[in-house]
């Protein structure tokens, strides 16, 4: 089931202190129609809970969620809950 693979991918990212702030259907790729392999893409709005520095699984620095403005709304407005906007 593809949704289980998406959940596994998110779990892996969260275990590595990476938060995807723009998860939407356009950012989920399926390698085949059977959904055997799922890839999450577009980490431009991703945040880390590690503080400043390089995220090991990406190999590049990301903004820290700890140091970000808590009132900053991240994501595509069409997919954000109305009460957040």
N, C-alpha and C positions, 0 to 999 in steps of 0.2 A: 504494500500500500504506500503510495507516494507521500501521504500526510505523515506517516510514521518516519520516513526518511527526512522530511523537513524538520520534524521535531528532534530527531537525532542530531541533525546538523546544528540546530539552535542550541541544543544542550552542549554540544562540543564547544561552540563559540562561547557560551556562558561560562563553562568550566575554565576557559582560557581568558576570562575577564574581558570579553569583547561583547559589546551590546550593539545590535543592529537597530538603527533608529528609523529605517525606511524599508521595512519588510512589506512587500506587496507582490501581487502575482507577476508583474513585469520583471521582478528581481529573482525569480525562481526559474531555473532552467532544468529541463528534463532531457537527459541524453537520448532516451528512446521513448516510444509511445507507451511502453510497459512501465515506465517510471522506475527502472532498475537503478539508475543513478541520478541523483538530484544535486544541483549546484546552486548555491546562493551567490548572487553577484551584487555589485554596487555598494561598496563600503564607504562611500564618500561622507556619509553622515554618521558613521560608526563612532562609538565612544568606548573608552576603556575605563575600568574601575581601578587600574593599577597606578594612576597618577601619570605624570609626564614620563615619556620614554617610549621605547620601541615595544610593540606587541609582538611577542615571539612568533606566533603563527602567521602574522602578516609580514614581518620583517621590516616594518616601517613605523614611524611615530604616528600616534593618533591623539586627538584632543582627549583630555581627561573628563570623565563625567563628574568627578569629584570637584573639579575646579571650574566647571561650566556654570553658566547662569541657570539656576533651577527653574526660572520662568521661561526659558528659551524653548520654543516649540519646534521640534525637528520632525521631518517627514513630509510626505506628500499630502497636501491638504485634503484631497479626495478620500484618503484612507485614515485620516485622523478622526478620533471620536469627536462629535460635535461639542461635548462639554469641555474639551481641551482647547478648542479654538475660541 
